[in-house]
Amino acid sequence: MRHKSPRSFEKRQFASDNYSGICPEAWAALSEANNGHAPSYGEDRWTAEASNKLREIFEIDCEVYFTFNGTAANSLALASLCQSYHSIICSDAAHVETDECGAPEFFSNGTKILLAPNRAGKLTPEAVREIVEKRSDIHYPKPRAISLTQSTELGTVYSVAELDAIREVAHKLDLSVHMDGARFSNAVASLNVAPKEITWKVGVDVLCFGGTKIGLPVGEAVVFFNKELAAEFDYRCKQAGQLASKMRFLSAPWLGLLTEDVWLKYGHETNRLARMLAAGISVINGAELLYPCEANGVFVRLPERVCIRLRERGWHFYGFIGNASRFMCSWDTTEADVAALLGDLKELSS
Ligand SMILES: *Cc1c(COP(=O)(O)O)cnc(C)c1O
């Protein structure tokens, strides 16, 4: 892509939390791992340590795999829950449906995704039940899994009670539960609970824990709480081109993030700045917040001319998610960044 002014890229943007660079803790851990030789393909000590750290954080013995990105993590995890004649239920706002180019269907050899209308980004137990009970004949792809995104694509967070209700319906209908946790850190920070309270304790079988958006250079962790479902997952990763040969450089940055709860520190900080931005936007004439700000994103309806002028001033933001202008806070967003964006928004809206 060519850009008119390279200068506009020097400032921190709110376009996506993957515009940001690498957080210092991950960078230091990456650098520390770059020391001499180490066994390849995940047999190194950083991969073992990062996996153990995740077991500690989730307070359970789980199976852990590191992939390069979220699309691969989600698709391969979902493929491990389903046969090709099964189906996966998710909300119509789900990244697995809207932003993965059919990868879940591809890696599962055709498992069909069934969509439920989202409620503020969330899947509801009622919608799951309706989809499953609508048909039970052999002509319909058999529902086998649920995919939830925590925090959601629209900046909201499932409460523990909401997750528990999903667990109940999943259990009754014999569905496995996958959680897309590209922004899991923000959800844990938002709810202020132990990570286990919103994962295996509420029936999540496999979590794709996002590292990229919270400060890693690259990488997601696939965490199987249901260890049986992880059978041969290593082969899936390898076949999909997701087995890093120099695995230590994928796993070591995780150590930087997981040590002393750095992931959670950034989760809290990005959420706090998003709330600050949302509060500022809520008093601007003509700007309408579309969803409650519960994580690190703010979704707002703005007059078209304001969007155009904001972009002219060098701001980047998405306009296609949730029928809104989306502003995401990153691990390195500052209060001054929020103030600068709010200043321009106020000026252009008056
Ligand atoms: C960013 C994101 C992912 C991962 O996307 P990749 O570009 O494949 O790394 C997955 N789910 C959600 C909800 C995301 O926002």
The ligand as an ORCA input file, in Angstrom:
! r2SCAN-3c Opt
* xyz 0 1
  C      -7.403     -9.751     15.468
  C      -8.416    -10.789     15.716
  C      -8.124    -12.144     15.456
  C      -6.825    -12.594     14.842
  O      -6.614    -12.114     13.573
  P      -5.295    -12.458     12.729
  O      -5.169    -11.305     11.812
  O      -5.556    -13.728     12.023
  O      -4.171    -12.595     13.705
  C      -9.076    -13.073     15.806
  N     -10.241    -12.728     16.366
  C     -10.557    -11.452     16.617
  C     -11.862    -11.121     17.275
  C      -9.660    -10.433     16.290
  O      -9.980     -9.160     16.545
*
